[in-house]
Each structure stands twice: as C-alpha cells, then as structure tokens.
Amino acid sequence: MLGCLPLVSDMPVMVGENFNVKGRIVNGSEGHLKHIRYENDKAHHALARSAVVTIPDSAPLAFLDLPPHDCVILPKPISIKVTHPISNRTLMVK
C-alpha cells in the first residue's frame, strides 16, 4: 500500500530532529526499533502512535521508566512529493 512504511522489530532507525540534547537523543542518532504502539482509525487502519527505540549512544537513563538506552519516539507527520522516473506522474504522500 502506497504511503505505508513497514515497521519491523529490530529494524534500524534514525532520529530526525533534536529531541533531548542532554539525553543525547538528537538529529542523526541511530538505534533499533524495539516496540511499536498502534491505534486504529475509523477505517480500522493501524496507525503507529509511538515507538520504543534502543539508542546505544543515548544517556543511559534518558527515560527513567525504561531500561537503559531505551527511548520513546513520537511520529512527526510530513508530506513527500514523489515523481515516477518513467511516467513523470507526481504524487503527494502524507
């Protein structure tokens, strides 16, 4: 399905903006997906609402209620313009 990103446990992820500078959860931080929390919309599509990511370079206790180096990541909606290289058809993906 176009516009959907498959999320798989232990897949590599990268933080896209500075979230907690003191906790070393910043733009470019790399980690691995540990857990995803979903909610269903009215059409029963599962939407990712938050994730727990293990970021080895983060401060050990960035989140006091999680194991060391585990961090909560929240989604940030963006729009991407995609152009097919052969047909030149353009689509906005949100």
GUFI-35047 format. One line per 8 residues: number of its first residue (from 1); their letters; for each residue y, z, x of N, C-alpha, C, O. Coordinates in Angstrom, 1 decimal, always signed. Last residue first. Layout:
# residues N
NUM) A) Y Z X Y Z X Y Z X Y Z X ~ ...
# end
This chain:
# residues 94
94) KVMLTRNS) +11.7 +2.3 +1.4 +12.3 +3.6 +1.4 +11.3 +4.7 +1.6 +11.6 +5.9 +1.6 ~ +12.2 -0.9 +2.6 +11.2 +0.1 +2.4 +11.9 +1.5 +2.5 +12.6 +1.8 +3.4 ~ +13.2 -4.0 +1.6 +13.7 -2.7 +2.0 +12.6 -1.7 +1.6 +12.1 -1.6 +0.5 ~ +12.4 -7.1 +3.0 +12.1 -6.1 +2.0 +12.6 -4.8 +2.5 +12.6 -4.5 +3.7 ~ +12.6 -10.7 +3.3 +13.1 -9.3 +3.7 +12.8 -8.4 +2.6 +12.9 -8.7 +1.4 ~ +11.0 -13.5 +4.7 +11.3 -12.7 +3.5 +11.6 -11.3 +3.9 +11.0 -10.7 +4.9 ~ +10.2 -15.1 +6.7 +11.6 -14.6 +6.7 +12.0 -13.9 +5.5 +13.2 -13.7 +5.2 ~ +7.7 -16.0 +7.1 +8.3 -16.4 +5.9 +9.8 -16.0 +5.9 +10.6 -16.6 +5.0
86) IPHTVKIS) +7.3 -14.9 +9.7 +7.0 -16.3 +9.4 +7.8 -16.8 +8.2 +8.4 -17.8 +8.2 ~ +8.0 -12.2 +9.9 +8.3 -13.1 +11.0 +8.1 -14.6 +10.7 +8.7 -15.4 +11.4 ~ +9.6 -10.4 +7.4 +8.4 -11.1 +7.8 +8.7 -12.2 +8.8 +9.6 -13.0 +8.6 ~ +11.6 -7.7 +7.9 +11.6 -9.1 +7.7 +10.3 -9.7 +8.2 +9.9 -9.5 +9.4 ~ +12.6 -4.6 +6.5 +11.5 -5.3 +7.2 +11.6 -6.8 +6.9 +11.8 -7.2 +5.7 ~ +14.7 -1.9 +6.8 +14.7 -3.3 +6.4 +13.6 -4.0 +7.2 +13.6 -3.9 +8.5 ~ +14.2 +1.4 +5.6 +13.9 +0.5 +6.7 +13.9 -0.9 +6.2 +13.3 -1.2 +5.2 ~ +15.5 +4.6 +5.0 +15.3 +3.2 +4.5 +15.1 +2.3 +5.7 +15.9 +2.4 +6.7
78) IPKPLIVC) +14.3 +7.9 +4.8 +15.0 +6.9 +5.4 +14.7 +5.5 +4.8 +13.7 +5.4 +4.1 ~ +13.9 +11.4 +4.3 +13.9 +10.0 +3.8 +14.8 +9.1 +4.5 +15.9 +9.4 +4.8 ~ +12.3 +13.6 +6.2 +13.6 +13.1 +6.0 +13.5 +11.7 +5.5 +13.1 +10.8 +6.3 ~ +10.0 +16.4 +5.8 +10.3 +14.9 +5.8 +11.8 +14.7 +5.6 +12.6 +15.5 +5.0 ~ +9.7 +19.0 +8.2 +10.0 +18.6 +6.8 +10.4 +17.1 +6.9 +10.9 +16.6 +7.9 ~ +7.4 +21.0 +9.9 +8.2 +19.8 +10.0 +8.4 +19.4 +8.5 +7.5 +19.3 +7.7 ~ +6.7 +24.0 +11.6 +6.9 +23.4 +10.3 +7.8 +22.2 +10.4 +8.9 +22.3 +11.0 ~ +4.6 +24.4 +14.4 +5.9 +24.3 +13.9 +5.9 +23.6 +12.5 +5.0 +22.7 +12.3
70) DHPPLDLF) +2.9 +26.2 +16.9 +2.8 +25.5 +15.6 +4.1 +25.5 +14.9 +4.8 +26.6 +14.9 ~ +3.2 +27.8 +19.1 +3.5 +26.3 +19.3 +3.2 +25.5 +18.0 +3.4 +24.3 +18.0 ~ +1.1 +30.4 +18.0 +2.0 +29.9 +19.0 +2.0 +28.3 +19.0 +0.9 +27.7 +19.0 ~ +0.7 +30.3 +14.3 +0.2 +30.5 +15.7 +1.2 +29.9 +16.7 +2.0 +29.1 +16.3 ~ +3.3 +31.7 +12.2 +2.4 +30.6 +12.6 +1.8 +30.9 +14.0 +2.5 +31.6 +14.7 ~ +5.4 +33.4 +11.7 +4.2 +33.5 +10.8 +3.1 +32.4 +11.1 +2.1 +32.4 +10.4 ~ +7.5 +32.7 +13.4 +6.8 +34.0 +13.6 +5.5 +34.1 +12.8 +4.6 +34.8 +13.2 ~ +8.1 +29.9 +15.2 +7.9 +30.3 +13.8 +7.0 +31.6 +13.8 +5.8 +31.5 +14.3
62) ALPASDPI) +8.2 +30.0 +17.9 +9.3 +29.3 +17.2 +9.3 +29.7 +15.7 +10.3 +29.8 +15.0 ~ +6.8 +31.2 +20.0 +6.9 +31.8 +18.7 +8.1 +31.3 +18.0 +8.9 +32.0 +17.4 ~ +6.8 +29.5 +22.3 +5.5 +30.0 +21.7 +5.6 +30.6 +20.3 +4.7 +30.5 +19.5 ~ +8.8 +26.6 +22.0 +8.7 +28.0 +22.3 +7.5 +28.6 +21.6 +7.2 +28.2 +20.5 ~ +7.1 +23.5 +22.7 +8.0 +24.3 +21.9 +7.8 +25.8 +22.4 +6.9 +26.1 +23.1 ~ +5.2 +21.9 +24.0 +6.4 +22.2 +24.7 +7.4 +23.1 +23.9 +8.5 +23.5 +24.5 ~ +3.2 +21.5 +22.0 +2.9 +22.3 +23.2 +4.2 +22.7 +23.9 +4.2 +23.8 +24.5 ~ +3.3 +21.6 +18.7 +4.1 +21.0 +19.8 +4.0 +21.9 +21.0 +4.6 +22.9 +21.1
54) TVVASRAL) +1.5 +20.9 +15.9 +1.4 +21.7 +17.2 +2.2 +21.0 +18.2 +1.9 +19.8 +18.6 ~ +2.8 +21.0 +12.7 +2.6 +20.2 +13.9 +2.5 +21.2 +15.1 +3.3 +22.1 +15.2 ~ +2.5 +20.9 +9.3 +2.5 +21.8 +10.5 +2.0 +21.0 +11.6 +1.0 +20.3 +11.6 ~ +4.7 +19.5 +6.9 +3.5 +19.4 +7.8 +3.6 +20.5 +8.8 +4.7 +21.0 +9.1 ~ +5.7 +18.7 +3.5 +5.8 +19.4 +4.8 +4.6 +19.3 +5.6 +3.5 +18.9 +5.1 ~ +5.2 +16.8 +1.6 +6.4 +17.6 +1.5 +6.7 +18.4 +2.7 +7.8 +18.8 +3.0 ~ +3.9 +13.7 +0.8 +4.0 +14.7 +1.8 +5.3 +15.5 +1.7 +6.3 +14.9 +1.7 ~ +2.7 +13.0 -2.4 +3.8 +12.9 -1.5 +3.8 +14.0 -0.5 +3.7 +15.2 -0.9
46) AHHAKDNE) +0.4 +11.2 -4.3 +0.5 +12.3 -3.4 +1.7 +12.1 -2.4 +1.7 +11.1 -1.7 ~ +1.1 +10.1 -7.5 +1.0 +9.7 -6.1 +1.2 +11.0 -5.3 +2.1 +11.8 -5.6 ~ +1.3 +10.5 -10.3 +0.2 +11.1 -9.6 +0.0 +10.6 -8.2 -1.1 +10.5 -7.6 ~ +3.7 +9.9 -11.4 +2.7 +8.8 -11.4 +1.4 +9.3 -10.6 +0.5 +8.4 -10.4 ~ +5.2 +12.2 -10.8 +4.8 +11.9 -12.2 +3.7 +10.8 -12.3 +3.0 +10.8 -13.3 ~ +3.7 +13.3 -7.7 +4.8 +12.9 -8.5 +4.3 +12.6 -9.9 +3.1 +12.8 -10.2 ~ +2.2 +16.1 -6.1 +2.0 +14.9 -6.8 +3.3 +14.6 -7.7 +3.9 +15.5 -8.3 ~ +2.6 +17.2 -2.7 +2.8 +17.4 -4.1 +2.6 +16.1 -4.8 +2.8 +15.0 -4.2
38) YRIHKLHG) +1.0 +18.5 +0.3 +1.3 +17.4 -0.6 +1.8 +18.0 -2.0 +1.4 +19.1 -2.4 ~ +1.1 +19.4 +3.6 +1.2 +19.9 +2.2 +1.8 +18.8 +1.3 +2.8 +18.2 +1.6 ~ -1.0 +19.1 +6.4 +0.0 +18.5 +5.5 +0.0 +19.1 +4.1 -1.1 +19.4 +3.6 ~ -1.6 +20.1 +9.8 -1.9 +20.3 +8.3 -0.7 +19.6 +7.6 +0.4 +19.6 +8.0 ~ -1.3 +19.0 +12.4 -2.4 +20.0 +12.1 -2.7 +20.1 +10.6 -3.9 +20.2 +10.2 ~ -0.4 +16.4 +14.6 -0.4 +16.9 +13.2 -1.6 +17.8 +12.9 -2.8 +17.5 +13.3 ~ +0.9 +17.1 +17.7 -0.2 +16.6 +16.9 -0.2 +17.2 +15.6 +0.0 +18.4 +15.4 ~ +3.9 +16.1 +19.5 +2.9 +17.0 +19.1 +1.8 +16.3 +18.4 +1.7 +15.1 +18.4
30) ESGNVIRG) +7.0 +15.9 +21.3 +5.7 +15.3 +20.8 +4.7 +16.4 +20.5 +4.7 +17.4 +21.2 ~ +10.5 +15.5 +20.9 +9.4 +16.5 +21.1 +8.1 +15.8 +20.5 +8.1 +15.2 +19.4 ~ +12.5 +13.9 +20.1 +11.7 +13.4 +21.2 +10.5 +14.3 +21.4 +9.6 +14.0 +22.2 ~ +14.7 +16.4 +19.2 +14.5 +14.9 +19.1 +13.7 +14.5 +20.4 +14.0 +14.7 +21.5 ~ +13.0 +19.6 +19.4 +14.1 +18.7 +19.4 +13.7 +17.2 +19.4 +12.5 +16.9 +19.4 ~ +12.3 +22.6 +19.6 +11.8 +21.6 +18.7 +13.0 +20.6 +18.5 +13.8 +20.8 +17.6 ~ +13.0 +24.8 +21.1 +12.5 +23.6 +21.8 +11.8 +22.6 +20.9 +10.8 +22.0 +21.3 ~ +14.2 +26.9 +20.0 +12.7 +26.9 +19.9 +12.1 +25.7 +20.5 +10.9 +25.5 +20.5
22) KVNFNEGV) +16.8 +26.2 +20.4 +16.3 +27.4 +21.1 +14.8 +27.4 +21.1 +14.2 +27.9 +22.0 ~ +16.9 +24.0 +18.6 +17.1 +23.8 +20.0 +16.5 +25.0 +20.8 +15.9 +24.8 +21.8 ~ +15.4 +22.7 +16.1 +15.6 +24.1 +16.6 +15.6 +24.1 +18.1 +14.6 +24.1 +18.8 ~ +15.9 +20.0 +15.6 +15.6 +20.9 +14.5 +15.9 +22.4 +14.9 +16.5 +23.1 +14.2 ~ +17.1 +16.9 +16.4 +17.1 +18.3 +16.8 +16.9 +19.2 +15.6 +17.7 +19.2 +14.7 ~ +14.7 +14.4 +15.2 +16.1 +14.9 +15.4 +16.0 +16.4 +15.9 +14.9 +17.0 +15.7 ~ +12.1 +13.5 +15.2 +13.1 +12.5 +15.2 +14.6 +13.1 +15.3 +15.5 +12.3 +15.4 ~ +9.1 +14.3 +16.9 +10.3 +14.8 +16.1 +11.4 +13.9 +16.3 +11.7 +13.4 +17.4
14) MVPMDSVL) +6.1 +12.5 +16.6 +7.3 +12.8 +17.4 +8.4 +13.3 +16.5 +8.6 +12.7 +15.4 ~ +2.5 +12.8 +16.8 +3.8 +12.7 +16.0 +4.9 +13.0 +17.0 +4.7 +13.6 +18.0 ~ -0.9 +11.8 +16.7 +0.3 +12.1 +17.5 +1.5 +11.9 +16.6 +1.6 +11.0 +15.8 ~ -3.3 +13.4 +14.5 -2.6 +12.2 +15.0 -1.3 +12.6 +15.7 -0.7 +13.6 +15.4 ~ -4.6 +15.6 +13.5 -4.6 +15.4 +14.9 -3.9 +14.1 +15.4 -4.0 +13.8 +16.6 ~ -5.2 +14.1 +10.3 -5.2 +15.3 +11.2 -5.4 +14.9 +12.6 -6.2 +14.1 +13.0 ~ -3.1 +11.5 +9.4 -4.4 +11.9 +9.7 -4.3 +13.1 +10.6 -3.5 +13.2 +11.5 ~ -1.4 +9.6 +7.0 -1.3 +10.8 +7.9 -2.7 +11.3 +8.1 -3.4 +11.6 +7.2
6) PLCGLM) -0.2 +6.4 +6.6 -1.3 +7.2 +6.5 -1.1 +8.4 +7.5 -0.8 +8.2 +8.7 ~ +2.6 +5.7 +4.8 +2.2 +5.9 +6.1 +1.0 +6.8 +6.0 +1.1 +7.9 +5.5 ~ +3.7 +3.1 +2.6 +3.0 +4.4 +2.8 +2.5 +4.5 +4.2 +2.1 +3.5 +4.8 ~ +4.8 +0.7 +2.3 +5.7 +1.8 +2.2 +5.0 +3.2 +2.3 +5.7 +4.2 +2.2 ~ +2.1 -0.9 +0.7 +3.3 -1.0 +1.4 +4.2 +0.2 +1.2 +4.4 +0.6 +0.1 ~ -1.2 +0.0 +0.9 +0.0 +0.0 +0.0 +1.2 +0.0 +0.9 +1.4 +0.8 +1.8
# end
